[in-house]
């Protein structure tokens, strides 16, 4: 199920006018209006580790708004920057090799991307490249800052991501601007390079890049680091502590992809798009969540009912506002 030469090639997103999308997205963001930047940006020096991933420590710094978790795998370090709640707890992963750093994803809000850039600069190594995992705005808006701070770093993404950003990127930014103002990007940063599937060596580190479609997003990158036993799953896998984003009706195919990831052997640490690294058990908890979301979606006539039932089904999960955000967009498409 990991090959791109199959049904994974298909893309399926219902067309929607720009004006309608802006109205729906603005409404979907209302749950986050109460997360005032001044409050959400308070120093957050500690990270709650989901499942005790080995070899990790918190790299706290006075005044930092986000938080950094450093995972050591011999000479390789994975630095995970976790944004505060008003940035959707988005992760930027920084893979530090012997001579360079590879950055994955760029944050939603510019101040958090700026913290990422300052942290990378403090590592004292050049940025080899920046890689975008998928086309959701919370992962690419901050690329504006990263490309300004690291002008020599090329931006890579799967074939098709650049086209998605050209087609819909500005509308996405416009939908967030009423909430975030100048904390959101002023322009769409388009990847200039295509990342291909398969094994690549970057700064002496082996990556096995995989392409998936029709899961949490229409088109999604994953990366295996076989020598470190790390699966970079991004938004394919979610923390058991938080709700998942279910913005499109790809439930069945998403579960198929998760089963294929579950079948992989030797990958005990999983870095994800939101929240701190997790263990393999998070794949099972994500499957259970997506399965229940599918059942609730089939039985719910509107976004409000879907959101209420999904939150009731997982009362212990945090970030209930993500469910409301997802529901509005999920029910925007024809059923």
SERO-4910 file (N, C-alpha, C, O; in steps of 0.05 Angstrom, whole numbers):
BEGIN
 pado doro    nc1    nc2    nc3   cac1   cac2   cac3    cc1    cc2    cc3    oc1    oc2    oc3
  Unk    A     16    -24      0      0      0      0     17     25      0      6     47      0
  Unk    A     44     21      0     61     45      2     69     55    -26     81     76    -28
  Unk    A     63     40    -46     72     48    -73     54     71    -84     30     72    -78
  Unk    A     67     88   -100     51    109   -113     38     99   -138     22    113   -150
  Unk    A     45     75   -147     35     64   -172      9     49   -167      6     26   -175
  Unk    A    -10     62   -154    -35     48   -147    -56     69   -143    -54     92   -152
  Unk    A    -77     61   -128    -99     79   -123    -90    103   -106   -106    122   -104
  Unk    A    -67    102    -94    -57    125    -79    -53    150    -97    -51    172    -87
  Unk    A    -52    145   -123    -48    168   -142    -73    186   -144    -70    209   -151
  Unk    A    -96    175   -137   -121    190   -142   -124    213   -122   -117    210    -98
  Unk    A   -134    235   -131   -140    257   -113   -170    262   -115   -182    260   -136
  Unk    A   -181    270    -92   -210    275    -92   -217    297    -73   -220    292    -49
  Unk    A   -219    321    -83   -229    343    -67   -250    357    -82   -246    365   -105
  Unk    A   -274    361    -70   -296    374    -83   -288    403    -89   -277    417    -72
  Unk    A   -296    413   -113   -290    440   -120   -308    459   -103   -331    452    -97
  Unk    A   -297    482    -96   -312    500    -79   -303    528    -87   -279    533    -91
  Unk    A   -322    546    -90   -315    574    -98   -299    587    -76   -301    580    -53
  Unk    A   -283    606    -84   -266    621    -66   -283    635    -44   -276    634    -21
  Unk    A   -304    648    -53   -320    663    -34   -334    645    -13   -335    651     10
  Unk    A   -344    622    -23   -356    603     -4   -336    591     15   -342    588     39
  Unk    A   -312    585      5   -292    574     23   -285    594     45   -283    587     68
  Unk    A   -282    620     37   -275    640     57   -296    642     79   -289    645    102
  Unk    A   -322    641     71   -343    643     91   -342    619    110   -345    622    134
  Unk    A   -339    595     98   -338    571    115   -314    570    133   -316    563    156
  Unk    A   -291    577    122   -267    575    138   -267    595    160   -257    590    182
  Unk    A   -277    619    155   -278    639    176   -296    629    199   -289    633    222
  Unk    A   -318    617    192   -335    605    213   -322    583    227   -325    580    252
  Unk    A   -306    567    213   -293    544    225   -271    553    245   -265    539    264
  Unk    A   -260    577    240   -239    587    258   -250    600    282   -234    607    300
  Unk    A   -276    605    284   -287    618    307   -280    606    334   -276    621    353
  Unk    A   -278    579    336   -270    568    362   -243    577    372   -237    575    396
  Unk    A   -226    587    354   -199    595    362   -197    625    367   -175    634    374
  Unk    A   -219    639    364   -218    668    369   -210    673    398   -196    693    403
  Unk    A   -220    656    416   -214    660    444   -186    655    452   -177    662    474
  Unk    A   -170    643    434   -142    638    440   -126    663    432   -114    664    411
  Unk    A   -127    682    450   -113    707    443    -83    703    441    -72    689    457
  Unk    A    -70    715    420    -42    712    417    -26    718    443     -7    705    449
  Unk    A    -34    739    457    -19    747    480    -20    726    502      0    721    516
  Unk    A    -43    712    504    -45    691    524    -32    665    514    -17    652    529
  Unk    A    -37    658    489    -26    633    479      4    634    476     17    613    476
  Unk    A     15    658    473     44    661    468     60    663    494     83    669    493
  Unk    A     47    658    517     62    658    542     84    637    541     80    616    528
  Unk    A    107    641    555    128    622    554    119    594    562    104    590    581
  Unk    A    127    575    546    119    547    550    143    530    550    150    518    530
  Unk    A    157    528    573    183    515    574    183    485    575    203    472    573
  Unk    A    159    472    578    158    444    582    140    430    562    120    442    552
  Unk    A    147    406    556    130    390    538    121    365    553    136    353    568
  Unk    A     95    358    549     85    333    560     91    311    540     80    312    517
  Unk    A    107    292    547    114    270    529     91    250    529     82    241    550
  Unk    A     81    243    505     58    226    503     63    198    514     46    186    528
  Unk    A     86    187    507     90    159    513    119    152    519    128    130    513
  Unk    A    133    171    529    161    166    538    179    157    516    194    137    520
  Unk    A    179    171    493    198    164    472    226    165    483    233    184    497
  Unk    A    243    146    476    270    144    488    288    166    478    285    177    457
  Unk    A    308    172    496    329    190    488    320    218    483    330    231    465
  Unk    A    300    228    498    290    255    493    295    273    517    296    264    540
  Unk    A    297    298    511    298    318    532    286    344    522    286    349    498
  Unk    A    277    360    541    266    386    534    288    407    532    303    410    551
  Unk    A    288    421    510    308    443    507    293    469    511    285    483    493
  Unk    A    289    476    537    275    500    544    292    525    542    317    523    544
  Unk    A    280    547    537    294    573    536    276    594    547    252    595    541
  Unk    A    286    612    564    269    633    575    256    650    553    269    659    535
  Unk    A    230    654    556    216    671    537    207    658    512    193    670    496
  Unk    A    215    633    507    206    619    482    176    613    485    166    603    505
  Unk    A    161    620    463    132    615    463    125    586    458    107    575    471
  Unk    A    139    574    439    135    545    434    154    529    452    166    539    471
  Unk    A    157    504    446    174    486    461    189    468    442    180    462    420
  Unk    A    213    459    451    230    442    435    235    416    450    241    415    474
  Unk    A    231    394    436    238    368    446    261    357    429    258    356    404
  Unk    A    283    349    441    306    338    426    307    308    430    309    298    453
  Unk    A    307    293    408    309    264    409    336    257    396    342    264    374
  Unk    A    352    241    411    379    234    402    379    205    392    369    187    406
  Unk    A    391    202    369    394    175    357    423    173    348    429    177    324
  Unk    A    441    168    366    469    168    359    478    196    351    473    215    366
  Unk    A    490    198    328    499    225    319    477    243    307    482    266    301
  Unk    A    453    231    304    431    246    292    413    256    314    406    241    333
  Unk    A    405    281    312    386    292    331    361    302    316    363    314    295
  Unk    A    338    296    327    313    307    317    302    327    336    296    321    359
  Unk    A    301    352    328    291    374    344    262    379    335    257    387    312
  Unk    A    243    376    354    215    380    348    205    406    361    205    408    386
  Unk    A    198    425    345    187    450    356    156    447    356    144    442    335
  Unk    A    144    451    379    115    449    383    104    477    388    112    490    408
  Unk    A     86    486    371     75    513    375     54    513    397     44    491    405
  Unk    A     48    536    409     26    538    428     -1    531    416     -3    527    391
  Unk    A    -22    531    432    -48    521    423    -59    538    401    -73    528    383
  Unk    A    -54    564    401    -66    581    380    -52    577    353    -61    588    333
  Unk    A    -31    561    352    -18    552    328    -25    524    321    -10    511    305
  Unk    A    -46    512    333    -55    485    328    -35    464    337    -36    441    328
  Unk    A    -17    471    356      3    452    365     18    439    342     24    415    342
  Unk    A     24    455    321     38    445    298     67    440    305     80    455    319
  Unk    A     78    418    294    106    412    297    122    421    272    113    418    250
  Unk    A    145    431    277    166    433    257    188    414    265    199    417    288
  Unk    A    195    396    248    217    377    254    242    386    242    243    393    218
  Unk    A    264    387    257    290    395    247    309    371    251    315    364    274
  Unk    A    318    359    229    336    336    230    364    347    228    373    357    207
  Unk    A    379    343    250    407    353    251    426    330    245    427    311    261
  Unk    A    440    332    223    460    312    216    488    322    223    490    342    238
  Unk    A    508    309    213    536    317    220    543    345    211    558    359    225
  Unk    A    532    354    188    541    380    178    519    399    171    524    422    164
  Unk    A    494    390    172    472    407    162    446    400    177    444    380    191
  Unk    A    425    416    172    399    413    183    378    411    160    380    427    142
  Unk    A    359    393    162    337    391    144    312    399    160    307    387    181
  Unk    A    296    418    150    272    427    164    248    416    150    245    418    126
  Unk    A    230    404    166    204    395    156    182    412    167    178    414    191
  Unk    A    167    426    149    144    442    155    151    468    169    171    471    182
  Unk    A    132    488    165    140    515    171    122    530    191    126    555    194
  Unk    A    103    517    204     86    530    224     63    547    210     65    553    186
  Unk    A     43    553    226     21    570    217     28    599    221     25    615    202
  Unk    A     36    607    245     40    635    252     69    643    249     88    628    255
  Unk    A     73    667    238    100    676    233    118    678    258    141    671    256
  Unk    A    108    688    281    125    689    304    136    661    312    159    659    322
  Unk    A    121    641    308    130    614    316    150    604    295    170    591    302
  Unk    A    146    610    270    166    603    249    192    618    255    214    608    250
  Unk    A    190    642    265    214    658    271    229    645    294    254    645    295
  Unk    A    214    634    314    228    619    335    242    594    324    265    588    333
  Unk    A    230    581    306    243    558    293    269    567    280    290    554    283
  Unk    A    267    588    265    291    598    250    313    605    269    337    599    265
  Unk    A    307    619    291    327    627    311    339    602    324    364    602    329
  Unk    A    323    582    329    333    558    341    352    543    322    374    534    330
  Unk    A    345    542    297    362    528    277    388    544    274    410    531    273
  Unk    A    387    570    274    412    585    271    430    580    295    455    579    291
  Unk    A    419    576    318    435    571    342    449    544    341    469    539    355
  Unk    A    439    526    324    453    500    321    479    503    307    497    485    309
  Unk    A    483    524    292    508    530    279    514    514    254    537    512    246
  Unk    A    493    503    242    497    488    217    479    499    195    457    508    202
  Unk    A    487    498    170    470    508    149    445    491    145    445    467    151
  Unk    A    425    503    134    400    489    126    404    477     98    406    492     79
  Unk    A    404    451     97    407    438     71    383    442     53    385    448     29
  Unk    A    359    439     65    334    442     50    311    444     70    313    438     93
  Unk    A    288    453     59    263    455     74    243    437     60    241    439     35
  Unk    A    229    419     74    211    401     61    183    405     73    179    405     97
  Unk    A    163    408     55    136    412     63    121    385     61    122    372     41
  Unk    A    107    378     83     95    351     83     68    351     68     62    331     55
  Unk    A     53    372     70     27    373     55     17    402     54     30    420     64
  Unk    A     -5    406     41    -13    433     33    -32    447     53    -44    467     46
  Unk    A    -35    437     77    -52    451     97    -37    475    107    -13    474    113
  Unk    A    -51    498    110    -39    523    116    -23    524    142     -3    538    143
  Unk    A    -31    508    162    -17    509    187     11    497    185     26    499    204
  Unk    A     17    485    162     44    473    158     61    490    139     85    486    138
  Unk    A     49    508    124     66    523    105     66    553    107     83    566     95
  Unk    A     47    565    122     47    594    124     74    605    133     83    625    121
  Unk    A     86    593    153    111    603    163    135    599    145    157    608    151
  Unk    A    131    585    123    153    582    104    162    610     94    185    613     85
  Unk    A    144    629     95    152    657     88    176    666    104    195    678     94
  Unk    A    175    661    130    197    668    148    221    651    143    244    662    141
  Unk    A    217    625    141    240    607    138    256    613    113    281    612    113
  Unk    A    242    619     91    256    624     66    270    651     67    290    656     53
  Unk    A    259    670     83    273    696     86    298    692    104    319    705     98
  Unk    A    296    676    125    318    672    143    340    654    131    364    656    137
  Unk    A    331    636    113    350    617    101    347    618     70    336    600     58
  Unk    A    356    640     58    350    644     29    363    624     11    355    621    -12
  Unk    A    384    610     20    397    590      3    384    563      5    392    545    -11
  Unk    A    365    559     22    353    533     26    330    530      6    312    546      5
  Unk    A    331    509    -10    309    503    -29    286    490    -14    290    476      5
  Unk    A    261    495    -24    237    484    -12    228    461    -29    222    465    -53
  Unk    A    225    437    -17    217    413    -31    189    405    -22    180    411      0
  Unk    A    174    392    -40    148    380    -34    142    359    -55    155    358    -76
  Unk    A    123    342    -49    114    322    -68    103    335    -93     93    358    -92
  Unk    A    105    322   -116     93    331   -140     63    335   -136     49    316   -128
  Unk    A     52    358   -142     24    364   -138     19    384   -116     -1    398   -116
  Unk    A     37    386    -96     34    404    -74     35    433    -84     19    450    -76
  Unk    A     55    439   -100     58    466   -111     33    475   -126     25    498   -123
  Unk    A     22    457   -141     -2    464   -156    -26    470   -137    -41    488   -142
  Unk    A    -28    455   -115    -49    460    -96    -46    487    -83    -65    502    -79
  Unk    A    -21    495    -77    -17    521    -64    -22    543    -84    -33    564    -76
  Unk    A    -14    540   -109    -20    561   -128    -51    564   -131    -60    587   -134
  Unk    A    -65    542   -131    -94    543   -135   -110    554   -111   -129    569   -114
  Unk    A   -101    546    -87   -117    552    -63   -103    566    -41   -116    572    -21
  Unk    A    -77    570    -44    -62    581    -21    -70    608    -12    -73    613     12
  Unk    A    -75    626    -31    -83    653    -23   -110    654     -9   -114    669     11
  Unk    A   -129    638    -18   -155    636     -4   -152    626     24   -166    635     42
  Unk    A   -133    607     28   -129    597     55   -118    619     73   -127    622     96
  Unk    A    -98    634     63    -88    656     79   -109    677     86   -111    687    108
  Unk    A   -126    683     66   -147    703     70   -167    694     91   -178    710    106
  Unk    A   -171    667     93   -190    657    113   -179    659    141   -195    663    160
  Unk    A   -153    658    144   -141    660    171   -136    689    179   -134    694    203
  Unk    A   -134    707    160   -125    734    167   -144    749    186   -134    763    203
  Unk    A   -171    745    184   -188    759    204   -182    750    233   -188    765    251
  Unk    A   -172    726    236   -166    716    263   -138    724    272   -134    733    295
  Unk    A   -118    721    254    -91    724    262    -77    749    253    -55    756    262
  Unk    A    -89    764    235    -78    790    226    -50    786    214    -46    769    197
  Unk    A    -31    802    224     -4    802    213     13    779    224     37    777    218
  Unk    A      1    761    240     15    737    249     14    715    228     27    694    231
  Unk    A     -1    719    207     -4    699    185     12    710    161     18    733    159
  Unk    A     20    692    143     36    699    120     22    719    103     -3    720    101
  Unk    A     37    736     90     26    756     71     27    746     42     16    758     24
  Unk    A     42    724     38     44    712     11     46    682     13     53    671     34
  Unk    A     40    669     -9     42    640    -10     70    632    -19     80    642    -39
  Unk    A     83    615     -3    110    606    -10    107    579    -25     97    559    -14
  Unk    A    114    580    -50    111    556    -68    136    540    -68    158    550    -73
  Unk    A    135    514    -62    158    497    -65    170    498    -93    154    498   -113
  Unk    A    196    499    -95    209    501   -121    220    474   -131    228    472   -154
  Unk    A    222    455   -113    234    429   -119    215    407   -113    198    409    -95
  Unk    A    217    385   -129    199    362   -124    215    340   -110    237    333   -118
  Unk    A    203    330    -89    215    308    -74    203    282    -85    179    279    -87
  Unk    A    220    263    -92    211    238   -104    210    216    -83    224    217    -63
  Unk    A    193    197    -88    191    174    -70    217    157    -71    231    158    -91
  Unk    A    222    143    -49    244    125    -49    266    134    -30    263    153    -15
  Unk    A    288    119    -31    310    123    -12    328    145    -22    337    146    -45
  Unk    A    335    164     -4    354    185     -9    372    188     15    364    184     38
  Unk    A    397    196      9    416    202     30    420    233     31    428    245     11
  Unk    A    415    244     54    418    273     57    436    278     81    428    270    104
  Unk    A    459    289     77    478    294     99    484    268    114    486    268    139
  Unk    A    486    246    100    493    221    112    471    206    125    475    184    137
  Unk    A    447    217    125    423    205    137    406    193    116    400    205     95
  Unk    A    397    168    120    380    154    101    351    162    106    341    158    128
  Unk    A    337    171     85    308    177     86    295    159     65    305    155     43
  Unk    A    272    148     72    256    133     52    229    148     50    212    146     68
  Unk    A    225    164     29    202    181     26    179    166     14    182    151     -5
  Unk    A    155    170     25    131    157     16    110    178      9    108    199     22
  Unk    A     94    172    -11     72    190    -20     45    176    -15     41    153    -22
  Unk    A     27    190     -2      0    180      3    -21    201     -6    -16    225     -5
  Unk    A    -44    191    -14    -66    209    -20    -91    200     -5    -93    177      3
  Unk    A   -109    219     -2   -136    214      9   -134    202     37   -144    180     43
  Unk    A   -123    217     55   -123    211     84   -132    236     98   -153    246     92
  Unk    A   -116    246    118   -124    271    131   -123    294    111   -139    313    114
  Unk    A   -106    292     92   -105    312     70   -105    297     44   -103    272     43
  Unk    A   -109    312     22   -110    299     -4    -84    287    -13    -83    266    -26
  Unk    A    -62    299     -5    -35    290    -13    -16    294     10    -14    316     21
  Unk    A     -2    273     18     13    274     43     40    259     40     41    237     29
  Unk    A     61    271     50     87    259     51     90    244     78     80    253     98
  Unk    A    104    222     77    114    209    101    143    202     96    152    199     73
  Unk    A    159    200    117    187    193    114    196    173    135    190    176    159
  Unk    A    210    153    126    222    133    144    252    139    147    266    145    128
  Unk    A    261    138    172    290    140    178    298    112    189    298    108    213
  Unk    A    305     94    171    309     66    180    331     62    199    330     45    217
  Unk    A    353     78    197    375     75    215    369     84    243    382     76    263
  Unk    A    350    102    245    342    113    272    316    100    282    308    104    305
  Unk    A    303     84    265    278     72    273    255     92    278    239     89    296
  Unk    A    255    113    261    236    135    264    218    136    240    227    136    217
  Unk    A    192    138    244    172    143    224    163    172    227    152    179    247
  Unk    A    167    188    206    156    215    206    129    214    192    128    214    167
  Unk    A    108    213    207     81    208    197     66    234    191     46    233    177
  Unk    A     75    256    203     61    282    199     31    278    207     25    268    228
  Unk    A     13    286    189    -16    286    197    -30    260    190    -54    259    189
  Unk    A    -15    239    185    -27    213    181    -34    200    209    -53    185    211
  Unk    A    -18    207    229    -21    196    256    -25    219    275    -11    240    273
  Unk    A    -43    215    295    -48    236    315    -43    225    343    -44    201    348
  Unk    A    -37    244    360    -33    237    388    -58    225    401    -80    234    394
  Unk    A    -55    205    418    -79    195    432    -90    215    452   -112    210    464
  Unk    A    -76    237    457    -84    257    476   -102    279    463   -115    294    477
  Unk    A   -101    280    436   -115    302    423   -133    292    401   -129    270    390
  Unk    A   -153    308    395   -171    302    372   -154    304    346   -134    317    345
  Unk    A   -164    290    326   -152    291    299   -168    310    282   -191    316    288
  Unk    A   -155    320    261   -170    336    241   -183    317    221   -170    300    209
  Unk    A   -209    321    217   -224    304    198   -238    323    179   -263    325    180
  Unk    A   -223    336    162   -235    358    145   -245    348    118   -259    363    104
  Unk    A   -239    323    111   -248    312     86   -257    283     91   -249    270    110
  Unk    A   -275    274     74   -287    247     77   -269    226     64   -277    214     43
  Unk    A   -246    221     76   -228    201     66   -224    179     87   -203    166     88
  Unk    A   -244    174    103   -241    157    126   -231    129    119   -212    119    131
  Unk    A   -244    116     99   -237     89     92   -208     87     82   -193     70     91
  Unk    A   -201    105     65   -174    104     53   -153    111     74   -131    100     74
  Unk    A   -159    129     92   -141    136    113   -135    112    130   -112    107    138
  Unk    A   -156     96    137   -151     72    153   -134     52    138   -118     38    151
  Unk    A   -138     49    112   -121     31     97    -91     40     99    -74     23    103
  Unk    A    -86     65     96    -59     76     98    -48     70    126    -25     62    129
  Unk    A    -64     75    147    -54     70    174    -48     40    178    -28     34    192
  Unk    A    -63     23    167    -57     -6    169    -31    -12    155    -15    -29    165
  Unk    A    -25      1    133      1     -4    119     24      7    136     45     -5    136
  Unk    A     20     29    150     41     39    168     45     20    192     67     16    201
  Unk    A     23     10    201     24     -9    224     40    -34    217     53    -46    235
  Unk    A     40    -41    192     54    -66    183     84    -62    182     99    -81    181
  Unk    A     93    -37    182    122    -32    181    135    -41    207    124    -36    228
  Unk    A    157    -53    205    171    -64    228    196    -47    234    210    -37    215
  Unk    A    202    -43    259    227    -30    267    224      0    271    245     14    276
  Unk    A    200     11    270    197     40    273    181     45    299    156     45    299
  Unk    A    195     49    321    183     51    347    177     79    355    161     84    374
  Unk    A    190     98    342    185    127    348    171    139    324    181    136    302
  Unk    A    150    153    329    135    166    307    133    196    313    122    204    334
  Unk    A    143    212    295    139    241    298    114    248    282    109    237    260
  Unk    A     98    266    293     72    272    282     69    302    276     86    318    285
  Unk    A     48    309    263     44    337    255     35    355    277     39    380    276
  Unk    A     22    344    298     12    359    320     17    344    346     10    320    348
  Unk    A     30    357    365     38    345    391     64    330    388     76    329    367
  Unk    A     73    320    411    100    309    413    102    280    402     81    268    397
  Unk    A    126    270    398    129    243    387    114    222    402    111    224    426
  Unk    A    105    201    388     88    180    400    100    153    394    119    150    377
  Unk    A     89    133    407     96    105    402     78     93    380     60    106    371
  Unk    A     84     68    373     69     55    352     39     52    359     22     51    342
  Unk    A     33     51    385      6     48    394    -12     71    384    -36     68    383
  Unk    A      0     94    377    -15    116    367    -28    110    340    -48    122    333
  Unk    A    -16     92    325    -29     84    300    -55     71    306    -75     77    292
  Unk    A    -56     53    325    -81     39    332   -102     59    343   -125     58    336
  Unk    A    -93     78    359   -112     97    370   -122    116    348   -145    125    349
  Unk    A   -106    122    328   -115    138    306   -135    122    289   -155    134    280
  Unk    A   -130     97    284   -149     80    269   -176     80    284   -197     83    271
  Unk    A   -175     76    310   -200     75    325   -215    102    323   -240    102    321
  Unk    A   -200    123    324   -213    150    322   -225    154    294   -248    163    292
  Unk    A   -210    148    273   -220    152    246   -245    134    241   -264    142    228
  Unk    A   -243    109    250   -266     91    247   -291    102    260   -313    101    248
  Unk    A   -288    112    285   -312    123    299   -321    148    285   -345    153    283
  Unk    A   -303    165    275   -310    189    261   -326    183    236   -345    196    229
  Unk    A   -318    162    222   -333    153    198   -361    145    206   -380    153    192
  Unk    A   -364    130    227   -391    121    235   -408    145    243   -432    146    236
  Unk    A   -397    163    258   -412    187    266   -419    204    242   -441    215    241
  Unk    A   -401    207    223   -406    223    199   -429    211    184   -447    225    174
  Unk    A   -430    184    181   -451    171    166   -478    175    179   -499    175    166
  Unk    A   -479    179    206   -504    181    220   -511    209    227   -532    214    241
  Unk    A   -495    229    219   -500    257    227   -507    273    202   -493    272    182
  Unk    A   -528    288    204   -538    304    181   -524    331    179   -525    343    157
  Unk    A   -511    340    200   -499    367    198   -474    368    215   -468    350    231
  Unk    A   -460    390    212   -434    394    226   -437    395    256   -421    383    270
  Unk    A   -458    408    265   -462    410    294   -466    383    307   -454    377    328
  Unk    A   -482    366    295   -487    340    306   -462    323    305   -455    309    325
  Unk    A   -448    324    283   -423    309    280   -403    317    302   -392    300    316
  Unk    A   -400    343    306   -381    353    326   -388    344    354   -371    335    369
  Unk    A   -413    347    361   -422    340    388   -418    310    393   -409    303    415
  Unk    A   -425    294    374   -423    265    378   -394    256    379   -387    238    394
  Unk    A   -377    268    362   -348    260    362   -335    268    388   -319    253    399
  Unk    A   -341    291    398   -329    300    423   -339    282    446   -324    276    465
  Unk    A   -364    274    445   -375    257    466   -363    229    465   -360    216    485
  Unk    A   -355    220    440   -343    194    437   -315    193    449   -305    171    456
  Unk    A   -301    216    449   -274    217    459   -271    240    479   -258    260    474
  Unk    A   -284    237    502   -286    260    521   -259    267    534   -256    289    544
  Unk    A   -240    249    533   -214    254    546   -194    267    528   -172    275    537
  Unk    A   -200    269    502   -181    281    484   -183    312    485   -204    323    489
  Unk    A   -160    324    483   -158    353    484   -162    365    456   -164    351    436
  Unk    A   -164    392    456   -168    407    431   -195    401    418   -197    394    394
  Unk    A   -216    404    434   -243    400    423   -250    420    401   -266    414    383
  Unk    A   -237    443    401   -242    462    379   -234    452    352   -244    461    332
  Unk    A   -215    433    352   -207    421    326   -230    406    313   -232    404    289
  Unk    A   -247    394    330   -270    380    320   -290    399    306   -300    393    285
  Unk    A   -295    421    319   -313    441    307   -302    452    281   -316    456    261
  Unk    A   -275    457    281   -262    467    257   -265    446    234   -272    453    212
  Unk    A   -260    421    241   -262    400    221   -290    397    210   -295    394    186
  Unk    A   -309    397    229   -337    392    222   -347    412    201   -361    404    182
  Unk    A   -341    437    205   -351    457    186   -340    453    158   -355    456    138
  Unk    A   -315    445    155   -303    440    129   -312    413    118   -317    410     94
  Unk    A   -315    393    135   -324    367    126   -352    368    114   -357    355     94
  Unk    A   -369    383    126   -397    385    117   -401    406     96   -423    411     87
  Unk    A   -379    420     89   -381    439     67   -383    426     40   -395    437     21
  Unk    A   -370    402     38   -370    388     12   -396    373      8   -409    366     28
  Unk    A   -405    369    -16   -429    353    -21   -427    325    -10   -406    313    -11
  Unk    A   -449    316      3   -448    289     15   -461    268     -3   -463    245      4
***
